[in-house]
Amino acid sequence: MQTIDFFIADTHGESVLLMKLLAFLQRHARSRGAEPRYTFLGDLVDRGPDSKGCVETAIRTIEIGACTPPSGA
């Protein structure tokens, strides 16, 4: 199946918004007969109310093969 790449930058601990974004992007990709593939760029943590939730969401997307693992320190 074809994939569509999405690049997501600087979630800053906003896990609720991240989940909404991922759901939207998944619907968008599937409406075009494709599967989404995500790449996280920038900060997953910092500032927002749920940094742990953002990290856990990124890990889940990696585990199911829908995400390129983040790079950097």
VOZARO-588014 format. One record per atom (N, C-alpha, C): residue number from 1; x, y, z; atom name; residue in three letters. Coordinates in steps of 0.001 Angstrom, whole numbers, plus 500000, padded with zeros to 6 digits. Each point is the difference from the previous one (the first is absolute). Layout:
BEGIN
+-----+--------+--------+--------+-------+---------+
! num !     px !     py !     pz ! atomo ! residuo !
+-----+--------+--------+--------+-------+---------+
! NUM !      X !      Y !      Z !    CA !     ALA !
...
+-----+--------+--------+--------+-------+---------+
This chain:
BEGIN
+-----+--------+--------+--------+-------+---------+
! num !     px !     py !     pz ! atomo ! residuo !
+-----+--------+--------+--------+-------+---------+
!   1 ! 500841 ! 498814 ! 500000 !     N !     MET !
!   1 ! 499159 ! 501186 ! 500000 !    CA !     MET !
!   1 ! 500884 ! 501248 ! 500000 !     C !     MET !
!   2 ! 499547 ! 501004 ! 499359 !     N !     GLN !
!   2 ! 500690 ! 501279 ! 499934 !    CA !     GLN !
!   2 ! 499994 ! 500665 ! 501375 !     C !     GLN !
!   3 ! 501041 ! 500794 ! 500287 !     N !     THR !
!   3 ! 500039 ! 500763 ! 501245 !    CA !     THR !
!   3 ! 500067 ! 501487 ! 499689 !     C !     THR !
!   4 ! 499538 ! 500781 ! 500950 !     N !     ILE !
!   4 ! 500152 ! 501454 ! 499953 !    CA !     ILE !
!   4 ! 500802 ! 500391 ! 501226 !     C !     ILE !
!   5 ! 501070 ! 500734 ! 499792 !     N !     ASP !
!   5 ! 500856 ! 500434 ! 501103 !    CA !     ASP !
!   5 ! 499505 ! 501311 ! 500580 !     C !     ASP !
!   6 ! 499939 ! 500031 ! 501324 !     N !     PHE !
!   6 ! 499643 ! 501212 ! 500733 !    CA !     PHE !
!   6 ! 501121 ! 500308 ! 500985 !     C !     PHE !
!   7 ! 500381 ! 501251 ! 500081 !     N !     PHE !
!   7 ! 501044 ! 500440 ! 500911 !    CA !     PHE !
!   7 ! 499361 ! 500861 ! 501085 !     C !     PHE !
!   8 ! 500196 ! 499607 ! 501239 !     N !     ILE !
!   8 ! 499344 ! 500655 ! 501138 !    CA !     ILE !
!   8 ! 501087 ! 500613 ! 500865 !     C !     ILE !
!   9 ! 499919 ! 501305 ! 500201 !     N !     ALA !
!   9 ! 501046 ! 500709 ! 500739 !    CA !     ALA !
!   9 ! 499491 ! 500543 ! 501323 !     C !     ALA !
!  10 ! 500864 ! 499948 ! 501002 !     N !     ASP !
!  10 ! 499823 ! 500719 ! 501267 !    CA !     ASP !
!  10 ! 498620 ! 499821 ! 500641 !     C !     ASP !
!  11 ! 499725 ! 498815 ! 500490 !     N !     THR !
!  11 ! 498716 ! 499768 ! 500673 !    CA !     THR !
!  11 ! 499985 ! 500584 ! 501409 !     C !     THR !
!  12 ! 501168 ! 500169 ! 500598 !     N !     HIS !
!  12 ! 500148 ! 500671 ! 501303 !    CA !     HIS !
!  12 ! 499013 ! 499532 ! 501065 !     C !     HIS !
!  13 ! 499787 ! 498703 ! 500109 !     N !     GLY !
!  13 ! 499174 ! 499472 ! 501072 !    CA !     GLY !
!  13 ! 498506 ! 500162 ! 499819 !     C !     GLY !
!  14 ! 499561 ! 500346 ! 498820 !     N !     GLU !
!  14 ! 498564 ! 500173 ! 499725 !    CA !     GLU !
!  14 ! 499433 ! 498695 ! 499434 !     C !     GLU !
!  15 ! 499868 ! 498994 ! 500867 !     N !     SER !
!  15 ! 499619 ! 498664 ! 499540 !    CA !     SER !
!  15 ! 498584 ! 499941 ! 499430 !     C !     SER !
!  16 ! 499076 ! 500762 ! 500537 !     N !     VAL !
!  16 ! 498626 ! 499989 ! 499476 !    CA !     VAL !
!  16 ! 499985 ! 500535 ! 498570 !     C !     VAL !
!  17 ! 500695 ! 501086 ! 499774 !     N !     LEU !
!  17 ! 500080 ! 500554 ! 498642 !    CA !     LEU !
!  17 ! 500730 ! 499043 ! 499061 !     C !     LEU !
!  18 ! 501031 ! 499334 ! 500509 !     N !     LEU !
!  18 ! 500730 ! 499038 ! 499179 !    CA !     LEU !
!  18 ! 499084 ! 498853 ! 499577 !     C !     LEU !
!  19 ! 499216 ! 499476 ! 500920 !     N !     MET !
!  19 ! 499089 ! 498904 ! 499665 !    CA !     MET !
!  19 ! 498968 ! 500447 ! 498961 !     C !     MET !
!  20 ! 499480 ! 501202 ! 500145 !     N !     LYS !
!  20 ! 499043 ! 500526 ! 499017 !    CA !     LYS !
!  20 ! 500661 ! 500145 ! 498632 !     C !     LYS !
!  21 ! 501227 ! 500494 ! 499982 !     N !     LEU !
!  21 ! 500722 ! 500162 ! 498748 !    CA !     LEU !
!  21 ! 500250 ! 498651 ! 499332 !     C !     LEU !
!  22 ! 500446 ! 499009 ! 500769 !     N !     LEU !
!  22 ! 500264 ! 498679 ! 499432 !    CA !     LEU !
!  22 ! 498730 ! 499381 ! 499425 !     C !     LEU !
!  23 ! 498882 ! 500159 ! 500697 !     N !     ALA !
!  23 ! 498727 ! 499467 ! 499506 !    CA !     ALA !
!  23 ! 499607 ! 500683 ! 498694 !     C !     ALA !
!  24 ! 500162 ! 501317 ! 499935 !     N !     PHE !
!  24 ! 499680 ! 500742 ! 498782 !    CA !     PHE !
!  24 ! 500887 ! 499549 ! 498831 !     C !     PHE !
!  25 ! 501303 ! 499884 ! 500252 !     N !     LEU !
!  25 ! 500921 ! 499612 ! 498944 !    CA !     LEU !
!  25 ! 499738 ! 498572 ! 499525 !     C !     LEU !
!  26 ! 499617 ! 499130 ! 500918 !     N !     GLN !
!  26 ! 499661 ! 498630 ! 499613 !    CA !     GLN !
!  26 ! 498769 ! 499978 ! 499088 !     C !     GLN !
!  27 ! 498972 ! 500756 ! 500365 !     N !     ARG !
!  27 ! 498803 ! 500084 ! 499154 !    CA !     ARG !
!  27 ! 500354 ! 500571 ! 498624 !     C !     ARG !
!  28 ! 500818 ! 501033 ! 499991 !     N !     HIS !
!  28 ! 500414 ! 500631 ! 498751 !    CA !     HIS !
!  28 ! 500719 ! 498997 ! 499094 !     C !     HIS !
!  29 ! 500966 ! 499285 ! 500550 !     N !     ALA !
!  29 ! 500762 ! 499037 ! 499207 !    CA !     ALA !
!  29 ! 499095 ! 498886 ! 499480 !     C !     ALA !
!  30 ! 499174 ! 499473 ! 500872 !     N !     ARG !
!  30 ! 499145 ! 498876 ! 499600 !    CA !     ARG !
!  30 ! 498945 ! 500423 ! 498985 !     C !     ARG !
!  31 ! 499577 ! 501267 ! 500036 !     N !     SER !
!  31 ! 499034 ! 500465 ! 499002 !    CA !     SER !
!  31 ! 500629 ! 500034 ! 498609 !     C !     SER !
!  32 ! 501318 ! 499926 ! 499962 !     N !     ARG !
!  32 ! 500728 ! 499977 ! 498730 !    CA !     ARG !
!  32 ! 500572 ! 498617 ! 499694 !     C !     ARG !
!  33 ! 499521 ! 498993 ! 500738 !     N !     GLY !
!  33 ! 500443 ! 498630 ! 499768 !    CA !     GLY !
!  33 ! 501416 ! 499719 ! 500443 !     C !     GLY !
!  34 ! 500464 ! 500722 ! 501005 !     N !     ALA !
!  34 ! 501375 ! 499853 ! 500469 !    CA !     ALA !
!  34 ! 500023 ! 499820 ! 501516 !     C !     ALA !
!  35 ! 501155 ! 499617 ! 500493 !     N !     GLU !
!  35 ! 500238 ! 499933 ! 501435 !    CA !     GLU !
!  35 ! 500907 ! 501163 ! 500392 !     C !     GLU !
!  36 ! 499773 ! 500590 ! 501164 !     N !     PRO !
!  36 ! 500882 ! 501087 ! 500428 !    CA !     PRO !
!  36 ! 501318 ! 499470 ! 500555 !     C !     PRO !
!  37 ! 501054 ! 500768 ! 499813 !     N !     ARG !
!  37 ! 501280 ! 499732 ! 500656 !    CA !     ARG !
!  37 ! 500463 ! 501331 ! 500582 !     C !     ARG !
!  38 ! 500322 ! 499988 ! 501274 !     N !     TYR !
!  38 ! 500317 ! 501233 ! 500720 !    CA !     TYR !
!  38 ! 501488 ! 500091 ! 500291 !     C !     TYR !
!  39 ! 500494 ! 501213 ! 500013 !     N !     THR !
!  39 ! 501334 ! 500304 ! 500490 !    CA !     THR !
!  39 ! 499850 ! 501153 ! 500986 !     C !     THR !
!  40 ! 500467 ! 499762 ! 501222 !     N !     PHE !
!  40 ! 499946 ! 501048 ! 501019 !    CA !     PHE !
!  40 ! 501284 ! 500805 ! 499954 !     C !     PHE !
!  41 ! 499861 ! 501314 ! 499954 !     N !     LEU !
!  41 ! 501125 ! 500928 ! 499971 !    CA !     LEU !
!  41 ! 499889 ! 500922 ! 501207 !     C !     LEU !
!  42 ! 501099 ! 500371 ! 500552 !     N !     GLY !
!  42 ! 499959 ! 500965 ! 501093 !    CA !     GLY !
!  42 ! 499600 ! 499370 ! 501322 !     C !     GLY !
!  43 ! 499481 ! 500830 ! 500883 !     N !     ASP !
!  43 ! 499744 ! 499607 ! 501388 !    CA !     ASP !
!  43 ! 498660 ! 499294 ! 500176 !     C !     ASP !
!  44 ! 500040 ! 498806 ! 500573 !     N !     LEU !
!  44 ! 498779 ! 499325 ! 500423 !    CA !     LEU !
!  44 ! 499584 ! 500500 ! 501381 !     C !     LEU !
!  45 ! 500969 ! 500382 ! 500793 !     N !     VAL !
!  45 ! 499755 ! 500388 ! 501392 !    CA !     VAL !
!  45 ! 500276 ! 501481 ! 500200 !     C !     VAL !
!  46 ! 499652 ! 500485 ! 501181 !     N !     ASP !
!  46 ! 500266 ! 501382 ! 500396 !    CA !     ASP !
!  46 ! 498729 ! 500842 ! 499869 !     C !     ASP !
!  47 ! 499755 ! 500791 ! 500982 !     N !     ARG !
!  47 ! 498934 ! 501001 ! 500028 !    CA !     ARG !
!  47 ! 498588 ! 499453 ! 500186 !     C !     ARG !
!  48 ! 499567 ! 499065 ! 499197 !     N !     GLY !
!  48 ! 498613 ! 499539 ! 500025 !    CA !     GLY !
!  48 ! 499666 ! 499153 ! 501219 !     C !     GLY !
!  49 ! 498718 ! 499665 ! 500147 !     N !     PRO !
!  49 ! 499528 ! 499304 ! 501192 !    CA !     PRO !
!  49 ! 500282 ! 498497 ! 500020 !     C !     PRO !
!  50 ! 500403 ! 499390 ! 498883 !     N !     ASP !
!  50 ! 500126 ! 498546 ! 499985 !    CA !     ASP !
!  50 ! 501149 ! 499540 ! 499111 !     C !     ASP !
!  51 ! 501210 ! 500330 ! 500406 !     N !     SER !
!  51 ! 501178 ! 499570 ! 499241 !    CA !     SER !
!  51 ! 500071 ! 498482 ! 499920 !     C !     SER !
!  52 ! 499697 ! 499325 ! 501107 !     N !     LYS !
!  52 ! 500044 ! 498537 ! 500026 !    CA !     LYS !
!  52 ! 499055 ! 499414 ! 498948 !     C !     LYS !
!  53 ! 498807 ! 500572 ! 499867 !     N !     GLY !
!  53 ! 499040 ! 499524 ! 499011 !    CA !     GLY !
!  53 ! 500509 ! 500136 ! 498578 !     C !     GLY !
!  54 ! 500706 ! 501090 ! 499716 !     N !     CYS !
!  54 ! 500575 ! 500190 ! 498658 !    CA !     CYS !
!  54 ! 501067 ! 498951 ! 499711 !     C !     CYS !
!  55 ! 500848 ! 499737 ! 500982 !     N !     VAL !
!  55 ! 501047 ! 498994 ! 499817 !    CA !     VAL !
!  55 ! 499371 ! 498620 ! 499812 !     C !     VAL !
!  56 ! 499016 ! 499665 ! 500818 !     N !     GLU !
!  56 ! 499331 ! 498700 ! 499876 !    CA !     GLU !
!  56 ! 499315 ! 499843 ! 498641 !     C !     GLU !
!  57 ! 499397 ! 501063 ! 499506 !     N !     THR !
!  57 ! 499350 ! 499960 ! 498689 !    CA !     THR !
!  57 ! 501032 ! 499778 ! 498901 !     C !     THR !
!  58 ! 501117 ! 500696 ! 500076 !     N !     ALA !
!  58 ! 501066 ! 499814 ! 499011 !    CA !     ALA !
!  58 ! 500521 ! 498565 ! 500043 !     C !     ALA !
!  59 ! 500178 ! 499462 ! 501183 !     N !     ILE !
!  59 ! 500473 ! 498615 ! 500130 !    CA !     ILE !
!  59 ! 499002 ! 499032 ! 499381 !     C !     ILE !
!  60 ! 498711 ! 500203 ! 500251 !     N !     ARG !
!  60 ! 498981 ! 499117 ! 499423 !    CA !     ARG !
!  60 ! 500026 ! 500044 ! 498471 !     C !     ARG !
!  61 ! 500170 ! 501193 ! 499433 !     N !     THR !
!  61 ! 500030 ! 500084 ! 498533 !    CA !     THR !
!  61 ! 501235 ! 499306 ! 499429 !     C !     THR !
!  62 ! 501109 ! 500031 ! 500732 !     N !     ILE !
!  62 ! 501210 ! 499282 ! 499581 !    CA !     ILE !
!  62 ! 499738 ! 498495 ! 500068 !     C !     ILE !
!  63 ! 499411 ! 499552 ! 501095 !     N !     GLU !
!  63 ! 499754 ! 498571 ! 500203 !    CA !     GLU !
!  63 ! 499105 ! 499399 ! 498923 !     C !     GLU !
!  64 ! 499033 ! 500763 ! 499518 !     N !     ILE !
!  64 ! 499109 ! 499462 ! 498962 !    CA !     ILE !
!  64 ! 500543 ! 500242 ! 498595 !     C !     ILE !
!  65 ! 501171 ! 500602 ! 499910 !     N !     GLY !
!  65 ! 500633 ! 500198 ! 498699 !    CA !     GLY !
!  65 ! 499494 ! 501185 ! 499223 !     C !     GLY !
!  66 ! 499315 ! 500921 ! 500673 !     N !     ALA !
!  66 ! 499432 ! 501172 ! 499311 !    CA !     ALA !
!  66 ! 500856 ! 501243 ! 500160 !     C !     ALA !
!  67 ! 501189 ! 499832 ! 500576 !     N !     CYS !
!  67 ! 500804 ! 501178 ! 500291 !    CA !     CYS !
!  67 ! 501482 ! 499704 ! 499801 !     C !     CYS !
!  68 ! 500685 ! 500978 ! 499473 !     N !     THR !
!  68 ! 501458 ! 499961 ! 499966 !    CA !     THR !
!  68 ! 500486 ! 500373 ! 501396 !     C !     THR !
!  69 ! 500856 ! 499179 ! 500621 !     N !     PRO !
!  69 ! 500476 ! 500349 ! 501353 !    CA !     PRO !
!  69 ! 500669 ! 501371 ! 500014 !     C !     PRO !
!  70 ! 499746 ! 500777 ! 501065 !     N !     PRO !
!  70 ! 500632 ! 501323 ! 500093 !    CA !     PRO !
!  70 ! 501509 ! 499888 ! 500121 !     C !     PRO !
!  71 ! 500686 ! 501007 ! 499497 !     N !     SER !
!  71 ! 501456 ! 500019 ! 500096 !    CA !     SER !
!  71 ! 500421 ! 501165 ! 500869 !     C !     SER !
!  72 ! 501242 ! 499991 ! 500377 !     N !     GLY !
!  72 ! 500530 ! 501086 ! 500817 !    CA !     GLY !
!  72 ! 499959 ! 499667 ! 501470 !     C !     GLY !
!  73 ! 500527 ! 500920 ! 500773 !     N !     ALA !
!  73 ! 500082 ! 499777 ! 501450 !    CA !     ALA !
!  73 ! 498970 ! 500788 ! 500744 !     C !     ALA !
+-----+--------+--------+--------+-------+---------+
